[in-house]
């Protein structure tokens, strides 16, 4: 006996047409609803300039961040709205404190953030909210705050400097020809990738050998970061979501990069498990392996460590040396402080104590090439110069949250439920009311008191390391690594930046990356 549908082909055809029309109608209705919410047709001057990229016309603004800074400076409340993005941007420290502390629960990362970066970051600490974030934060805090981890990390950084970076720079500085020109940004990205992989996973990728291409891990991570960041800048999220659904274009490239990252992460985890307690235990991943068997969770931890420890350090160091090339008087003061600390003379009593932190033992490589932990703690001017550099060029230029409920900011701005609220760290470092009339100048002295001791500012005024409950747990490790590199390099070399007259242009990404790199030449002192 034939099936009912086979007996009535006309009925089958009608039902198929009905379901198709229903699905198409639902899709169109959802699209219309999304368009009404996102207001992609907004004709205000700000949105028109963003949509057409006319903000870049005439070369007045080299970067989107410079244009945002201009808008915020001219806003009475230091808050602006980009309607086509559904984004409210602020540079008011009171708003930042409200967002990250006072109403912290109302401003999670949110589902839109997870949708944009979830393919790369997964459930890692940078994308998580709620109980998952609390658990990861507690675990990471216990590990990153321990003296043993800081001591282990310092040993790794010192070893990579002494055994790889210094010999390489000595060779390049002695070449004395066009071959001595290096891309400083590439150099620091390789260096920080080597150190973070050793500190976090106990593996040595050997990226700091310039004759070798970057590892597949590093290349895939760069590609995935760039493509994920492009999603956040899109006025039409539906476009990349459809591309992801159909697996075409940039979304296909992103999926390929993430797949490679997943495979390599699994291999890293497998190696650490197989190594067992005989060779494991010091690196951060081994410590987390003892607390969970969730492979996907461990993969997300691997990615979080890479994002936190590689690109941010490389970005901070690159722009530091860029600024230093324009302010030789600052370089001279740094070199003098390095000499005084290295001489081992009497150190003045300073109110802030050892700003690097306490370590159980004072470590040194024995040959004077790399400063000891104690010596780094004496260098308050170097510390201030790093903070000043990141005020002007923060490695992460802005950060966003999504409002759970309607809210009103301290400056009176109404924030509708679902709105993306962004605090713009790059712009905040250029606000005259926060840093004075010389806010565009590189002046480390603004961070020192009358005795020459470093004095920190409120993290809501200087959210380079974020603030509130989500303040960066790896802050001290990052500062230690950057400070060690700066002191070690400047003790032996002069760094000449080529084409230093042009302000940097940043490529789109999760962290600030100088487009085209930074060409430099090293000279022996």
LINSUL-V819576 format. One record per backbone hydrogen bond with DSSP energy under -0.5 kcal/mol. NH is the residue of the N-H (numbers start at 1). CO is the residue of the C=O. If there is no record, write none. Layout:
NH | CO
NH | CO
This chain:
7 | 3
8 | 4
12 | 8
13 | 9
14 | 10
15 | 11
16 | 12
17 | 13
18 | 14
19 | 15
20 | 16
21 | 17
22 | 18
23 | 19
24 | 20
25 | 21
26 | 22
27 | 23
28 | 24
29 | 25
30 | 26
31 | 27
32 | 28
33 | 29
34 | 30
35 | 31
36 | 32
37 | 33
38 | 34
39 | 35
40 | 35
42 | 39
48 | 44
49 | 45
50 | 46
51 | 47
52 | 48
53 | 49
54 | 49
55 | 49
56 | 53
57 | 54
59 | 56
60 | 57
62 | 60
66 | 63
67 | 63
68 | 64
69 | 65
70 | 66
71 | 67
72 | 68
73 | 69
74 | 70
75 | 72
78 | 75
80 | 89
82 | 87
83 | 81
85 | 82
86 | 82
86 | 83
87 | 82
88 | 420
89 | 80
89 | 87
90 | 422
91 | 78
93 | 91
95 | 92
96 | 92
97 | 93
98 | 94
99 | 95
100 | 96
101 | 97
102 | 97
103 | 98
104 | 101
106 | 103
107 | 103
107 | 104
108 | 402
113 | 109
114 | 110
115 | 111
116 | 112
117 | 113
118 | 114
120 | 117
121 | 117
122 | 118
124 | 121
127 | 124
128 | 124
132 | 129
133 | 129
134 | 130
135 | 131
136 | 132
137 | 133
138 | 134
139 | 135
140 | 136
141 | 137
142 | 138
143 | 139
144 | 140
145 | 141
146 | 143
150 | 146
151 | 147
152 | 148
153 | 149
154 | 150
155 | 151
156 | 152
157 | 153
158 | 154
159 | 155
160 | 156
161 | 157
162 | 158
163 | 159
164 | 160
165 | 160
166 | 161
168 | 164
169 | 165
170 | 166
171 | 167
172 | 168
173 | 169
174 | 170
175 | 171
175 | 172
176 | 172
180 | 177
181 | 178
182 | 520
184 | 182
184 | 518
187 | 183
188 | 184
189 | 185
190 | 186
191 | 187
192 | 188
193 | 189
194 | 190
195 | 191
196 | 192
197 | 193
198 | 194
199 | 195
200 | 196
201 | 197
202 | 197
202 | 198
203 | 197
205 | 203
209 | 206
210 | 208
212 | 209
219 | 215
220 | 216
221 | 217
222 | 218
223 | 219
224 | 220
225 | 221
226 | 222
227 | 223
228 | 224
229 | 225
230 | 226
231 | 227
232 | 228
233 | 229
234 | 231
237 | 235
239 | 236
240 | 236
241 | 237
242 | 238
243 | 239
244 | 240
245 | 241
246 | 242
247 | 243
248 | 243
251 | 248
252 | 248
252 | 249
253 | 249
254 | 250
255 | 251
256 | 252
257 | 253
258 | 254
259 | 255
260 | 256
261 | 257
262 | 258
263 | 259
264 | 260
265 | 261
266 | 262
267 | 263
268 | 264
269 | 265
270 | 266
271 | 267
272 | 268
273 | 269
274 | 270
275 | 271
276 | 272
278 | 275
279 | 275
279 | 276
280 | 276
284 | 199
285 | 200
287 | 283
288 | 284
289 | 285
290 | 286
291 | 288
292 | 288
295 | 293
298 | 294
299 | 295
300 | 296
301 | 297
302 | 298
303 | 299
304 | 300
305 | 301
306 | 302
307 | 303
308 | 304
309 | 305
310 | 306
311 | 306
312 | 307
314 | 310
315 | 311
316 | 312
317 | 313
318 | 314
319 | 315
320 | 316
321 | 317
322 | 318
323 | 319
324 | 320
325 | 321
326 | 322
326 | 323
327 | 323
327 | 324
330 | 327
331 | 327
332 | 328
333 | 329
334 | 330
335 | 331
336 | 332
337 | 333
338 | 334
339 | 335
340 | 336
341 | 337
342 | 338
343 | 339
344 | 340
344 | 341
345 | 340
353 | 350
355 | 353
355 | 377
357 | 354
363 | 361
365 | 370
373 | 363
376 | 372
377 | 373
378 | 374
378 | 375
379 | 375
379 | 376
380 | 378
383 | 379
384 | 380
385 | 381
386 | 382
387 | 383
388 | 384
389 | 385
390 | 386
391 | 387
392 | 388
393 | 389
397 | 395
399 | 423
401 | 421
402 | 108
403 | 419
404 | 106
407 | 415
409 | 413
412 | 409
415 | 407
416 | 414
418 | 403
419 | 416
420 | 86
421 | 401
421 | 419
422 | 88
422 | 420
423 | 399
424 | 90
424 | 422
425 | 423
426 | 397
428 | 424
429 | 425
430 | 427
431 | 428
432 | 430
434 | 431
435 | 431
436 | 432
439 | 436
441 | 438
443 | 441
446 | 443
447 | 444
448 | 445
449 | 453
452 | 449
455 | 447
461 | 458
462 | 458
464 | 462
465 | 462
466 | 463
469 | 100
470 | 467
471 | 468
472 | 465
475 | 472
478 | 474
479 | 475
480 | 476
481 | 477
482 | 478
483 | 479
484 | 480
485 | 481
486 | 482
487 | 483
488 | 484
489 | 485
490 | 486
491 | 487
492 | 488
492 | 489
493 | 489
494 | 523
496 | 494
496 | 521
497 | 495
498 | 496
498 | 519
500 | 497
502 | 499
507 | 513
512 | 395
513 | 507
513 | 511
515 | 505
517 | 514
520 | 182
521 | 496
522 | 180
523 | 494
525 | 492
